[in-house]
Amino acid sequence: MQALRQTQLEHGKVLEAHTKTLEEHGKLLGALVSGQVAMMEQLQAITGHLGVTPPGQPREQG
């Protein structure tokens, strides 16, 4: 029983470390997404000002 308890404690520590890493990665991913959204908004503003179609967007027929 003592060995089983020890194993469970070790697994708990590993799970805690994995949880911390996952939370850190989630924060980093959120920051990357926010940065990408900001860059796309800037690109849309610039291309709108220049009157050109941003890459990857269909051209308006007119």
N, C-alpha and C positions, 0 to 999 in steps of 0.2 A: 504494500500500500504506500509506503514511503517513496519507493521508486516511481510509482505512478504519480504521486503528488509532485515530486520533483520535475518529472517530465511535463506535467501540466503547467507548472510555474514557468518552466523554460519556454514552452509554447506560447504562454501568455505574454512573455517579454518580447518574443519574436513578433507576435501579432500586434502588440503595441507599437513596435518599431515600424512595421509595415503600415499601420494606420497613420502614423506621423508622416511617413514618406508620401503616402497617398494624399494626405491633406496638403502637404507642401507642393506636390505636383499639381493639385487642383488649383491652388492659388496662382502658380506660375501660368497654367493654362488660361485661367481667367484673365490674367494680365496680358497675355499674348493675344487673346481674342479681342480685348478692349483696344489694344494697340492697332490691331488689324482693322477694326471697325473705324477707328479714328482716321487711319490712313485712307480707307476707302471713301470716307466722307470728304477728306481733303482732295482726293483725286476727282471726285464728282464735282466739287466746287471749282477746281481748276479747269477741268474739261468743259464744264458748263460755261465758265467765263470765256474760254477759248472757242466755244461752239463746236467742239469735236466730241465724238462718241468714245467713252472709256472702253478700254479693252475688255472683251468678254460680254459686252452688252449689244443687243441688236440695234441696228441703225433705224432711226425713224424714217418712214416713207413720207415724203411731203413734197 
